[in-house]
Amino acid sequence: MDLLTFQIAASTQIGDRFHEYMEDPLAITRSRIVPFYQNLSSITGSGKTLILADAVEQIRSQLPVEPIVLWLSKGRVVVWQTLNNLANGKYADLVGGFDVKPLLDCKPADVEDGTRGLMLVATVGKFNQKDKEQGDRKIFQVGLDVADQSLWDMLRARKDTRGVRRPFLVVYDEGHNLSNQQTELLLDLHPDALIAASATLRIPPALEKIVDRLKADKRWSERDFITSVKSSEIMKSGLVKKQIMLCGYLTPMEIAINELLADFARAEAAASRLGLDFSPKAIYVANTNVADGTSTKEDAARPFMARQARPILIWRHLVETAGIDPAGIALYCDLKFDSKFPPPPEFNLFSGGDNDYDEFMAGGFRHIIFNLGLQEGWDDPSCCFGYIDKDMGSADQVTQIIGRVLRQPGAQHYPAPVLNTAHFYIRTDEKGVFESIISDVRQKITGDAPEITLTVTKSTRGGGRPTRPVLKHREVTTASIDCSDAKQPIEDIVKLIPNYQNNTEDTVGTGGRIQVLQTIGKDSAAKEEWVDFMHSNKVTARWVFLRELQKRHRKAAHLCDIEHPKFDVLVEYNSPAAALIREQADKVGDAYIEHSVIVQNALDDPYVVDGVFVDEAKLVKFKYALHEGYSGLNELEKTFALALDKTKKTWCRNPSQGGYEIPLLDRGSTRTFNPDFLVWADAKHVVAIDTKGDHLIVEDAGRKLFHIERVSPGAQLSVRLVTEGHWSVINGLPSKSKGKSGFTVWNLKQGKLHPNACIDVNAAAKACLQV
């Protein structure tokens, strides 16, 4: 599975920090160290499980002894999904050095086998038992048929057949749920590392002594305990939705749901128009067995048509009024029915929780009615819409639900804003409740990810959607990367990687010494001593090559024959072979950038301008724009937009994500360029303008923007960058003059950057349109 650049950076930082610590760890006793501690802080949807999986494989690759990893999650469904993904699913290739199995399937032979890493997956409930001696948890019991000690004791000792104690890492992918009791039990296993994933660093008291030791003796600061992923990088990647829309209603339930369904229909139409392989979904969250407007349980011994439980009322409205096929509706809640008054046969009720979760998931339902126990582990990127009933309106509950639907379908933003937005329709009884929810969401969600735009509307009658439709049909030819000329140079570079043989001098490392605890002697004379190990666990040459190439340019890997047998060879992380493979991967990334070009192809589906979301209070109206107006413009963008409007050309504000994108060719990930404005200069020319292009001017990546080749007939796309001040080119490099005002418009002349100085913004707007 491909990793994004920010994911590789995060997993590498965790791995590097672990190995740096293990070179000189703090001691508790002679045979026990203070465990390494790290928290992965990242918003929902960033791929935390993927980052953690890659981190433990990177840690394994540099250890001299095959480690044991205890991977924990809170809910059974989450654990089941994690186990499948790590064992033989989408993350399996990231942990190729591990045997993955459920914790309770672990046998003594698994612990003693030091030839491969061992990853044990479990819920915290498997060991969350304070009194192990009195408890009935299987993990603490002696398995007389397979061993003379409990699994817990085996993990604490964790010796292989050589008497070497295997490194032990605990991974908790929901660190905010880690209780003090659980932490004490985990520390009882004497782990070498505790790695958690949580948006906030909350230290249980049992960990405080460890943290204090690391601060005092290692001089660690708060940031040394945290590997943070920038929300801006997650947003740019397309993994999460770019906007949250909160609509508050002091109306009957039907009005709020009708508005959800209207927007839902727009999303369906947009997905169909764009030919996408997913269909939008909606959730409806309400209390289960109480009547609307009451807090007492409803009598279930009543005919279905007389029932007032909210899930039933929502279902009836969807089916009887909105005309939605009941086959596409599921109710995942513990809704009660009397045997004398069963629901209709088309009523798809899943009330067994985890027990019928698989059947629920297999149903492909697009309208799902939940209760308070919104299923942990259900994070469907196709879910873009959520109705939240009034008694569910606590701030914490709403933010949890919003977090469930932040993932973006297809891991990319689309030209239709409705598909890049998490829509919520919150029905409340009192105005103050909605204001409280807004405040909490703004603090918790957009505080962690300020790049996510929060749009708020309130209604007592319905209507007044915060959107503006496009007034004319306009489109732009799609831009993409043509890497055909890079294929041969990349093949030539890959050919230079030798066909190494296993266990040769080239594949064996010479550095990375680390001490491990080993039993010396037998019986009463046996004692544990720290022994130096010179080598590290082996990984495939393919793993080394791809990991390095993904740091440089992910898409270059698609031009490499990574299935070649030469990549099957096992090498040590610090071996000469691994060093040469990394060097060649670096060259492959450079060749991809050098020999690829940005092209526009009129035969591809064009980008079609769609409607936009606006903040009514900050709306700026224009006469010649494709929409009535725009909000969210900074001062420079607003000034330039007014100047563009004076040219009387048709133009539009281009969204920062999900709008028109041009790929950039540079080292690192394939970044994209989202120009601020699109202008239709005439029938044959479209101009993409960015008003804050300083960074692109001084980067090599910007130079290829100015010459986008056409590979088929169609309107010509030209790019203009506008920088404030007076710029010139000195010795081939852009240089900004001090003390001079005005603007500079950049284009390409005779293959070289050309700055065009303009006295004011109106002159700059006109200069941009000279094609």
N, C-alpha and C positions, 0 to 999 in steps of 0.2 A: 504494500500500500504506500502510495506517495505521501510524503510529509511536506507540509508547507514550511517555508523558511523560518517563520517565528516558532513553529513547533519543534523543529530541529534545534534552534537556538536554546529553547527552554529545556529540552531533554538533555542537551549537551551541558548546560550550566549545572543541572542537578548532578550529572555524572562526574563532571570535573570537580565540583565541590566535594563530593563524596571521596574521590580518590585523593584529593589534596589533604583532606582530614585524616584518611586512613594511613597516610605516610607517617603521621605522628599523632595518634589518637590519645585522648585523655583516659586515664585508668580509674576504675572504681576499686577493683582488687587486682591481684596479679594476673588473674585469668579472665577478667571481665572489664570491658571498656565502656566509657560513656558513649551511648549511641549517637551517631550522626543524626541530625534532625533537619528536615526541610519541608516547607509548605509551598505547594504550587498554587499560586493565586491567579485565577483567570475566570472570566465570566462564562456563564452557561453557553454551550455551543462552540467553544473554542477547541474541542477535542482533547479534554483533559485525560481521558483514558488512553488515548493514542500517545500523548506525551509521556505519561507514566510508563507505558509499555516500552517505548523506545528508550527511556531513561534506564530502566532496569537491564535492558539488553546491553546498553553502553557500559553500565557498571560491570556486568558480567564479563564483557569482552576484555576488561583490564584487570580482572581478579585472577589470582593464581590457582584458586580452588573454585569448583562449580558451586554457586550459591543456592540457597533455598529462599524462595520468596513467598510470604503469606499475603495474599491479596484479599482485602476485605471490603465489603460494601454493607449497607444497612438492610436493604430490602431483598427478599428472595428472588423477585423478578429481575432486579438489577444484577444480582450474582449470576443467575442463570444466563442472562444475556452476555455478561462479561466472560463467563466460562466458555460459552460457544464462540465468542469473537476471538478469544486468546488461543483456544485449543485448535480450532479448525476454521475459523471465520476470517473476517476482514483484517484482524490484527495479528493473525498467526505468523505471518512472515516477519513481523517486527520482533517476535520473541522466539525465533527459530532455534535458539540454543537451549530452550527449556522444554521439559515435559510438563504439560499442564493437566491438572486433574482436580476434582473436588477434594477438599481437606480430608473428609472422612473416608476417602478411598486410599489414603496414604498408608503404605505398609513399611515395615522396617527396611525392606530391601530398597525401597525408593530413597530413604534417607541415607543408606549406606552406599548407594551407587553414586560414586563421584565422577562418572564419565559425562554427565549432562546436568544442566541446571534443572531445578525442580520448582515448579510454581503451583502453590496450593490455593484454591479459591474457596471463600466461605463468607457467610454472613456473620456479623458480630454476634448474633444470637447463638452461634455454635459454641462460643466460649464465654459468653457474658454471664457467668455464674460465679457469684462472689465466694461461695463456700465450695471449693472444688471437691473436698473430701465427702461432703454431704450431698453434693449435686448429682443429678442424673444425666448430665450431658455426656454423650458418648466419648467426646474428646478426652475426658478426664478418666475414663474407665480403662481398665487393663484388658487388652484384647488377648485372652488366653490362647486362642487358636492361632495367633500369629506372632505374639511377642510376650516377653516377661516384663514389660514396662508399658506405661500408658503412652499414647501418642504425644501428650503434652511433655512428658519427660524426654521422649525421643527428640522432639524439636528443641528442647533446651540443651540436650547434649549434642545432637546433630553431627555425629562422627561418621566419616566414611570408613571403608574397609581398611584404610591405612592408619586409622586412628586420628586423622586430621579433622578438626572441627570446621564444619562448612560455614561460610559467611551466611548470616540470616538477616533478611530485609523484610520489613513490614510495610506494605503499601495500603493506604486507606483512601479510596477515591471519593470519599465524602467526609472530609476531615472535620467539618462543622458538627457532625453527629458524634464525634469521638468523646465519650464520657470519661470521667475520672476513673471509674471502676474498670472500664475496658482498658484504659491506659495502664493501670496498675497490673492487670493480667498480662498485657503484652510485654511490659517491662520484665515480668517474671520469666519470660523466655530468653532474657539477655540478648536482645537483638543488636545487630551492628548498625542498623539504620532504621529510622522511622520517617517515612515519606508520605505526606498527606496532600490532598487536593481540596482547597476551600477558598472561597472568595475573600474570607476574612481570617486573620490569624488569631484563633482563640486557643489559648494554651490551658489544658486541664491542669489542676494543681499538681498531679503526679509528674508532669513534665517540667514544672517550674525549676526544680533542682537541676535538671539537665541543662535547661536553657541558661540558668544562672552560672553553671560551671563553664559553659562554652563562652559566655560573655566575659567572665572573669579571667579564665585561663587562656582562652584563645583570642580574646579581645574582639569577639564577634559583636556586631551591631545588629539592630533589628532587621536591616535589609539583608544581612548574611543568612538569615533563616528563611528568606522568602525568595522564590523564583517567580517573578511577576511577568505576565504576558500583557503587552499593551493592547488595550481594547481597539485602538486605531488600526493595528495590524490585523486583528480579527475581523474588523469591519471591512477593510480593504480586500480581505480574502473572499468575502461573500458568504462566510459561514453563518452569519447571523443577520437577522432582518435589520434594516437601516432606520426604521421608524416605528414608534409605538403610538397608536391613536387611542385615547381614552375618551369615551363618550358617556356622559352621565345622564340618567333619565329619572325624572320624577313623573313617570307615566305608567300605565298598565304594561304588564309583561309583553303583550302582543305587539305594541308599537316598537319597543326596543328590538325584539326579535325580527320584526318585519324589516327594520333598517339594516340589521345584520344580513338578512337574506338578500336584500337589494345589492349590498356591497359584495356579497358572496357570488351573486350572479355576474357582476362585473369582473370579478376575479376569474370565474369559470370561462367567460368569454375571452379574457386576455390570455389565459393559458392555452385555450384552443387556437386563438389567432397566432400565437407564437409557436405552436406545434410542440408544446412542452409535454414531457412524459409523466406528469403528475396532475392530479386534480385537487383543488383546495378542499380543506376540511374545516369543520367548526365544532367547538365544544360548548356545552351548556351546563353551567355549574350551579347547583341548587341543593338545599337541604332535601332529605329523602322522604321521610315518613310523616311529615307534618303538612297541614293544610296551609294554603297561602294566607298570610296575615295572622297566623297563630304560631305559638311555640309548643303546643301540645300535640301528641301523636294522634294521627288520624286512625279511625276505626277501619281496619282492612276488610272487615266483613260487610262489604257493600259492593253493589254492582260496579263494574269498571266505569261506566258512563257517569256514575254518581261520585266517583272518587275526586278528591281535591288535592292529593299529593302533588307537589310541584313537578316532579319528573313526568308524571302522567299528563298534567296540563300542558307542559312543553311539548310532549310527544303528540298529543291530540292537535295542538295548534300547527305543528309542522306537517302532520298528515292531513288533517281535515280542512285546514284553512290555506296553508301554503302549498298543498298538493305534492309534498315530497313522498317518494316511494318508501314505505316503512322498511323495505329490505335494506335500505341504506342507513337506517337509524339503529343505534345500539344504546342501551341503558346499562352502564357499568356502575351499579350501586346496589345496596342491600335493601331493595324495595320489597315491602311485605305484601303478600296476597293471601286471602283466606282460600282454602281448597274449594269452597262452594262458589267462589266468585273469581275464577282465574282470568288473567288478561287474554286478549285476543291472540290467536296463533301467530300473527305477524309481529307481535310485540317481542323484540329481541332483548331479553333481560339476562344480564350476566351478574349474578349476585354472589358468586363463589369466591371472589377476590382472586388470589393467586391461582386457585385450582382451575379456573376456566379462563385464565388470561390468554393462553395460547389460542384457544378457540375464538376468543374475542379479537385477537390480533389477526387471525386468519380470515376474518369476515370482511375486511376491507371497507369498514363503515366510514361514512363521510360526515355524519352528524352523530356526535357522541354526547350523551347526557351523563354527567358525572355527579358525584356527591362530594362532601368534604374530603373524603379519602381519595383525592385525585391520585391515580395509580402512579406510585414512584417507579420510574423507569420508562414511563410512557412519554417520550419526547419525539413527536412526529413533526418533522420539518414542514410537511404539507399543511399542518394546522395553522391557519392565518387568522381565524376568527374565534372569539370567545364571548358568550353571554354569561354574565355573573349576576345571580339573583341577589336581592337586597339583603337577606340575612347572611350572605356570604361576604358582606362588604367590609370586613376588617382589613386594615392596611396590609398586615402580614400575609393574610390569605391571598389577597389580590396579587401582591408581588411574587408570591410563590407560583401562582397560576401563570402570570406573565412570563416568568422564567422558563416555564414548560414549553412555551411556543415561540421562543426567540430564534430557534434554529431556522435557517433559510433553506427552502427546498432547492435541491440541485446544487447547493453550496455555491450559488452565484446570484448576483442581482440582475433584475430583468428590466427591459425598457418600460414596462407597465408598473408604476409605483404601487398599485394596489397589491401586487405580488411580493413587494419588498416590505410590507407593513404588517405588524401584529395589531389587529383591530380588536378592541374590547368595548363591550356595551354593558355598562354597569347600572343596574336598576337599584335605586335607593329610595328611602322614605323621607330622609332629611338632607337638606343641602350640606350641612356640616360634615356628614359622613363622606360625601364625595370629595370635598376639599381635603379631608384628612388622607384619603387614599391618594390624591394627586401629590400631596406633599411627600408621602412616604415613597411613592414610586419615583418621584424626582430625586429623592435623596439616595435610595438604594439602587435603582436600576440605572438611571442616567448618571448617578454619581460614580458608579463603577465603569460606565461606558458613555462618556459625554458625547461621543460621536453619534449615538442613537438619538434621533430627533423625537421629542415628545410633543404631540399635538393633543390639545384638550378642547372638548366641546361640552356644553351643558344644554339640556333641553327639557322643557315641561310639556311639549306637544309633539316632539319628533321633528325631523327635517333639519335643514340648515347644515348639510354635510360640508366639511371644510375642504372641498375640492374645487378645481377649476378645469373645465373640459378644454381640450385643444380646439381652436376655432377654425383651423384649416389643416388639410392633410399635407404634411411635409415629411420627407424621409431623407436619409443620408446613407451612402454606400458603406457597407461594413468594412472595417479595417482589420487585418490579421497579419500574422507573421508567416512569411514564406521561407522555410528552412531547407528547401531542396538543394541549394548549393552548399549547404553545410554537411550534407550526408557523407560525401566522399572524404573530406578532410577529417571528419570524426572517425570514420572507419579506419583511416590510416593511423590515427592516434591509438585507437583501441588495439590494432594489430601489433603495436610495439609492446603491449603487455605480454610478458613471457608466459609460456605454459608451465607454471610451477608444479612441482611434485610435493606431495605431503611429506612432512617430517624431514625436510632438507634444511640446509643452513640458511637459505633465503627466507624460509617461512617461519623460522624460530626467532623470537625476540631476545634481546640481550639486556634490556633494562627493566625498569619497573619493579625493582625489588620490594617485597612486602613481607611482613611477618605473619605467620598463622600459628595457631595453637595445635600442637600435635602430642599424642600420647606416646611416650618413649618407654620401652620395656614392657614386661608382662606381669600380670597378677599383682602380688604385693609390692614388687619392685617398680611397678609402672608409675610414671609421673608425667605431668603435662609441662611441656616446654614450648617456648616461642621459637619457631624455626623459620629461617629465611627461604623464600621462594623467589626464583629468578624469572620465571616465565608466567605467561598469562593464558587464560582460556582461549581456545581457538574459535574463529568465526570464518565464514566463507569470504572469499575474495569478492564475491558479488555484494555482500553486505558492506564491505569497506568501500567499494567503488560507488555504489548507489548513495550511501550516506554522505560521501564527500561531494558527489555531483548534485545532490539535492540541496546542499548548502550554496552551490554556485548557480545552477540553473536547472530547475526540475525538468523542464520539457526536453532538454538535451538528451535525457535518458531514453526517450522514445526513439532516438536515432541510433541507439547502441544495441548490439546483439548481446543482451545481458544473459541470455540462456546458453551462451557458448560454454562448453565444458571447462574452459580455462578458469571460469568464475566459480567452479565447484570446489576448488582446492581450499583447504583449511589453512589459515595463516594466523599467527599471533598478532595482536594489535600493534605492537612496537617492532615488528619484524621488518627487514629490508624490503620484502615483497609488499607489505602493506604500505610502506612509505612510497614506493614507486607507483603503486596503484592509485594512491591519493594524488600524486603528481600528475598522472595521466588524466585522471578525472577532472582536475583543475584545467588542464589544457583543452579537454573536451568542452567545458563550459565556455572558455574563451573562443574556441572555434565556432561554437554555435552563435555567439553574439556577432563575431566578425563577419561570418558568411551568410547570415540571415538578413532579410530585409522586411520592412513593413509595406504591405500592399493593400490596395482597395480593389474589391471585386464586385462589380455590379450584378453578377450572376448569383451571388449569395443573397439570402433574405436581408433586405435593408433594415436599418434602424428607423422605426416609425415613431414620431413624437406623440406622446400620449398625454393624458391629463396630469395635473400636479396637485399635491396637497399644499394648502396655504394656511397661515395663521392670520385670521381675519383682522386681528388688532394691529398687525404689522404689514398688511398688504399694501404694496406700491403698484399703482395701475399704470399701464402703458398703452399707447395707441396702435403701434405696428407689431407688437409681439404676438406670438401664437396663442397666448393665454391672456386673460383679462389683466392679470398682474402676478407678482411674485412676492414672497416674504422670505425672510432669512438672508437677505443681501447684506453684506458688510458695506462699509462706506465707500470703498473703492469700487466694489461691484455695482452698487447703486449709481454712483457717479458715471461709470462707464455705460451702464444700461440706459441711462437717460440720454447719453451721447449717441448710442446706437439707435435709439428710437428716433432721433432727429435726422438720421440718414434716410428714413422712410423705407428701409429694406425690411423684409420679413425676417424676424429673428426669434430666438427663445433662450431662456435660461436653461442650461443643461444640468441635471441633477448630479451631485458629486458621486453617488453610487447608484447603479442601475440605469443611468442615462447612457449617452453615447460614449463609448470607450475606445481608445487607441492603445494598443499594447506598446510597451517600452522595452527596448533591448538593452539590458545592463546586467552587471554581475549581481548575483543574489536572485531573488524571485522575479518572475515576470510581472513587473509592476504595470499598471495601466495609467494612462493619461486621460483624465476627464476634463475637457475644456469647459471654461465657465459659460461660454456662449456659442451658439450656432447661428450663422447668418447665411441666408440664401441671396448671394450677391446678384446672381442672374440665373437663367435657366440651366447654365452649364457649370456653375461654380458654387460650392458651399465652403464657407470659411469657418474654421474652428478657432476660437479666440480664448486665450487664457490670460487673465490680468495680473497674475502673481507668479510669473514664470522665471523669477530670478534663479531658483535652484536648477531649473532645466537648462538655462543658458550656460551655466558653469559646469554642467555634467555632460559627459560624452553621450549619454543616452538621448539628450535633447537634439543632437545633431541629425539623427535619422528621422526625427519627426518632420523635418522641413521638406523631405523628399519622399512622399508616399506614392509608389508606383501604381499605375492602373494596369490591371491584367485583363480588363475587358472594357468595352465602351460604356460610358456613363458620365455622370456629373463629376467634375474634378474636385477633390477635397484639398484645400490648402490650410496650413496651420500658421497662425500668427501668435507670437508671445508678446505681451505688453508688460514692460517693467517701468516702474516709477523712476523719474530722474533721467539724467543724460548719460548714456552709455556709449562706449566706443570699443573697438577691437585693437589691442596692442599685442604685437608678436603672436597673433593668432588666438589670443585669449580675451574674453570679455572683461572690461574694466569700467567701473562706475565713477563718473566725475563727481568730485565733491562740490557742494554749494550750488549746483545747477538744478533747476526745477524742470517741470514738463514731464514728458513721457517718451519712451523709446519703443518702437515697434520693430520686431525682429522677423526676418525671413532669410531665404537663401539666395545668393547671387553667385553664379559661376562656381557652385560647389562650396562656397564659403559663407559663414555667418555674416549677415549684413544688418547693422543697426540703422534705423531710420528715426532721427530725432524729431519730435513733434512739440510744438509750443504749448499745447493744452490737450485736454481729453477729447474735445471735438475733432481736432486735427488727427489725433491718434485713431479714433474710430473710423474716420475716412481713409486713413492710410492702410488700415487693416483690410479694407475692401478692394484695394487695388490688386487685381489678379491678372 
